Amino acid sequence: TLEANPDDLDPVNIAGLRKTAVNRLSIGVQSFFDEDLQWMNRVHTGAEALDSIRRVQDAGFENLTADLIYGFPLLSDEKWLQNIHTFAGLDIPHLSCYNLTVEEGTALSTFIRAGRQPPPSGEQGARQFRLLMNAMEEAGFLHYEISNFCREDAWSRHNTAYWREKKYLGIGPSAHSFDGQTRSWNVSNNHRYTEGILQKEPDFGLERLSANDCINERIMTGLRTMWGVDLEKIEKDFGATRLAELKRTVSPYIRNGWVEIPEGNMKLTREGKLYADRIAADLFLLE
């Protein structure tokens, strides 16, 4: 998979990509409305986003995914539904949608502190997330992860590997790796990374996960997916005492309808997905 912005996907680049092993494109559309894209400081327009998608499809790329953002001040519910319906008409098998978050050190955070932009509205984000879930279900998509929707069997293999605790190797500056017991991350500085390779002394950090780290990560990532958390495997890997503690902690969320346990897999209900981070944090086991 190659990540690309619509303005990257001109005919020359697309023709070049067709000669490589790349067979899936992730396109950063964000919105089909020009005023939204200008507010986000994106260089492409809504029309260019549509054109880029059609170009790559005409070139033979069928396995595509697009990104859309919701929960920002310019986005009315009507515009958000129009963005979703525009996407649904493009014959793309995968969609990632993200609620706007404000990162420290960005221009947006500075504007909000100065009163030049309003802060994100939690009520708007929740409302537009509900609209998203309803619209994508009507369009026949699986809500297989909190931020991701797909046609049958079209989920992201890469991200799903993270959510389902697969091992992975990261190559290059800043890349992360996981071997089941430890996480490591390469230095982000290009020169230091290269020198470490040349000197055969790679520059990286390492974290060894405790049993609690492992179970907490499984809860956090599993709850985000349609597969949920396999409680039988929790007992097998971490013991009956840990499972009993988890069941005791989750019971209030089962009673209020935010969590369910069909066939032994602990999952968020549709309403529970609005509180995914809160629920996961409450279920974390402490040392």
C-alpha positions in Angstrom: 0.0 0.0 0.0 1.2 3.5 -0.8 -0.2 6.6 0.9 -0.7 9.5 -1.5 -2.5 12.8 -1.7 -4.7 13.5 -4.7 -2.1 16.0 -6.1 0.5 13.3 -6.1 -1.5 11.1 -8.4 -0.8 12.6 -11.8 -0.8 10.4 -14.9 3.0 10.1 -14.9 3.2 9.0 -11.3 0.3 6.6 -11.7 2.0 5.0 -14.8 5.2 4.6 -12.8 3.4 3.0 -9.9 1.8 0.4 -12.2 5.3 -0.9 -12.9 6.0 -1.5 -9.2 4.7 -4.0 -6.6 2.3 -1.4 -5.2 -1.3 -2.7 -5.7 -3.2 -0.6 -3.2 -3.4 3.2 -2.7 -4.5 5.1 0.3 -5.7 8.5 -0.8 -5.9 11.5 1.6 -9.1 13.0 0.3 -10.3 14.5 3.7 -13.3 16.3 2.1 -14.8 16.9 -1.2 -15.6 20.5 -0.4 -13.1 23.2 -1.4 -13.7 25.4 1.6 -13.0 22.5 3.9 -9.7 21.7 2.1 -8.6 25.3 2.2 -9.4 25.5 5.9 -7.2 22.4 6.4 -4.4 23.9 4.2 -4.6 21.1 1.7 -3.3 21.9 -1.8 -5.9 19.8 -3.7 -9.5 20.7 -4.5 -12.6 18.5 -4.3 -12.7 18.1 -8.0 -9.0 17.1 -8.1 -9.7 14.4 -5.4 -12.5 12.9 -7.6 -10.3 13.1 -10.7 -7.3 11.4 -9.0 -9.6 8.5 -7.9 -11.0 8.1 -11.4 -7.5 8.2 -12.9 -6.1 5.5 -10.6 -9.2 3.3 -11.2 -8.8 3.8 -15.0 -5.2 2.7 -14.7 -6.2 -0.6 -13.1 -6.0 0.1 -9.3 -9.1 -1.4 -7.8 -8.0 -1.9 -4.2 -8.2 1.6 -2.8 -8.9 3.4 0.5 -9.7 7.0 1.2 -9.5 9.2 4.3 -12.2 11.6 5.4 -12.2 14.0 8.4 -15.3 15.0 10.5 -15.9 17.1 13.6 -14.4 20.4 12.4 -16.2 23.8 12.6 -17.0 24.2 8.9 -18.5 20.7 8.5 -22.3 20.7 8.8 -24.2 17.4 9.1 -25.5 17.9 5.6 -22.0 18.4 4.2 -20.7 15.4 6.1 -23.5 13.2 4.7 -22.7 14.4 1.2 -19.1 13.6 1.7 -20.0 10.0 2.7 -22.5 9.6 -0.1 -19.9 10.9 -2.6 -17.5 8.3 -1.4 -20.1 5.5 -1.5 -20.7 6.3 -5.2 -17.0 5.8 -6.2 -16.7 2.0 -5.9 -13.9 2.1 -3.4 -13.8 -0.9 -1.0 -12.3 0.8 2.1 -12.8 4.1 4.0 -11.0 5.5 7.0 -12.7 8.4 8.9 -11.1 10.4 11.7 -12.6 12.9 14.2 -10.6 16.1 14.2 -8.0 16.2 17.0 -5.9 19.2 17.8 -2.2 18.4 18.2 0.0 20.6 20.3 2.4 22.7 18.3 0.2 22.9 15.2 -1.1 26.1 13.6 -4.6 25.0 14.6 -3.8 24.7 18.3 -2.2 28.2 18.2 -5.3 29.7 16.5 -7.6 28.1 19.1 -5.6 29.4 22.0 -5.7 32.9 20.4 -9.5 32.7 19.9 -9.1 32.8 16.1 -10.7 29.3 15.7 -13.3 27.5 17.9 -12.2 24.3 19.7 -13.6 21.1 18.3 -17.1 20.2 19.6 -17.4 16.8 21.2 -21.2 16.9 20.6 -20.6 17.5 16.9 -18.0 14.8 16.7 -20.3 12.2 18.4 -23.3 13.2 16.2 -21.3 13.0 13.0 -19.8 9.6 14.1 -23.4 8.3 14.5 -24.3 9.6 11.1 -21.2 7.9 9.6 -22.1 4.5 11.2 -25.6 4.6 9.9 -24.7 5.7 6.4 -21.9 3.2 6.0 -24.1 0.3 7.2 -26.8 1.4 4.7 -24.1 1.4 2.0 -23.2 -2.2 2.9 -19.9 -1.6 4.6 -18.5 -3.5 7.6 -17.5 -1.3 10.6 -14.5 -3.5 11.3 -12.6 -1.0 13.4 -13.6 2.3 15.2 -12.3 4.5 12.4 -12.5 2.0 9.5 -15.1 0.6 7.2 -14.8 -1.9 4.3 -16.5 -4.2 1.9 -16.3 -7.9 2.8 -12.7 -9.1 3.1 -11.3 -5.7 2.1 -9.9 -4.6 5.5 -6.4 -3.2 5.8 -4.0 -6.1 6.3 -1.3 -3.8 7.6 -3.4 -2.0 10.4 -5.3 -5.2 11.2 -1.9 -6.8 12.0 -1.4 -4.2 14.7 -4.9 -4.6 16.2 -4.6 -8.4 16.3 -1.1 -8.5 17.8 0.8 -9.8 14.8 4.5 -9.4 14.8 6.0 -6.8 12.4 9.3 -5.4 11.4 9.8 -1.7 10.7 12.6 -0.6 8.4 13.9 2.9 8.2 14.2 6.0 10.4 11.4 6.2 13.0 10.0 2.8 12.1 8.6 0.6 14.9 8.8 -3.1 15.3 7.0 -5.7 17.6 8.1 -9.3 18.2 5.3 -10.3 20.7 7.3 -9.4 23.8 9.1 -6.2 23.0 8.6 -3.0 21.0 11.4 -1.1 19.4 11.7 2.1 17.4 14.5 3.3 15.2 16.0 6.7 15.8 14.1 9.4 13.8 17.3 11.3 12.7 18.3 10.2 9.2 22.0 10.7 9.7 22.1 8.8 13.0 20.1 6.0 11.5 22.4 5.7 8.5 25.5 5.9 10.6 24.2 3.2 13.0 23.6 0.8 10.0 27.0 1.5 8.5 28.8 0.9 11.9 26.7 -2.2 12.5 25.4 -0.6 15.7 21.7 0.3 15.0 20.4 3.3 16.9 17.0 2.3 18.4 15.0 2.3 21.6 13.5 -0.8 23.2 10.6 -1.5 25.6 9.9 -4.9 27.1 6.2 -5.4 27.8 5.0 -6.6 31.1 2.1 -9.0 31.5 -0.1 -6.1 32.3 1.1 -4.2 29.3 0.3 -7.1 27.1 -3.2 -7.6 28.4 -4.0 -3.9 28.4 -2.9 -3.6 24.8 -5.0 -6.5 23.9 -8.0 -4.9 25.5 -7.4 -1.5 23.9 -6.8 -2.8 20.4 -9.3 -5.7 20.5 -12.2 -3.5 21.7 -11.7 -1.2 18.7 -12.4 -4.1 16.2 -15.4 -6.1 15.2 -13.6 -9.2 16.4 -13.4 -8.0 20.0 -11.4 -9.5 22.8 -11.4 -13.3 23.1 -11.9 -14.0 26.8 -11.0 -17.6 26.6 -7.6 -16.6 25.2 -7.3 -14.0 28.0 -7.7 -16.8 30.5 -5.3 -19.0 28.7 -2.6 -16.4 28.3 -3.0 -14.5 31.6 -4.8 -16.7 34.0 -8.3 -17.1 35.6 -7.7 -14.4 38.2 -7.0 -11.8 35.5 -10.1 -12.8 33.6 -12.2 -12.6 36.7 -10.9 -9.1 37.4 -11.7 -8.0 33.8 -15.2 -9.5 33.9 -15.8 -7.7 37.2 -14.6 -4.3 35.8 -16.6 -4.6 32.6 -19.9 -5.6 34.2 -21.2 -2.0 34.5 -20.6 -1.4 30.8 -22.5 -4.6 30.0 -25.4 -3.4 32.1 -25.6 0.0 30.5 -25.4 -1.5 27.0 -22.0 -0.3 25.9 -20.3 -3.7 25.9 -21.6 -7.2 25.0 -20.0 -10.7 25.1 -21.4 -12.7 22.2 -19.8 -16.2 21.9 -17.1 -15.3 24.5 -15.8 -12.2 22.6 -16.0 -8.9 24.5 -17.1 -6.2 22.0 -18.3 -2.6 22.0 -21.9 -2.1 21.0 -22.7 0.7 18.5 -23.3 3.2 21.4 -20.2 1.9 23.2 -18.1 2.8 20.2 -18.6 6.5 21.2 -16.8 5.8 24.4 -14.1 3.4 23.3 -11.1 5.2 24.8 -12.9 5.7 28.2 -14.0 2.1 28.4 -10.6 0.7 27.5 -8.9 2.9 30.0 -11.3 1.8 32.8 -10.6 -1.9 31.9 -6.9 -1.6 32.1 -5.4 -3.8 34.8 -2.9 -2.1 37.2 0.3 -3.5 38.5 
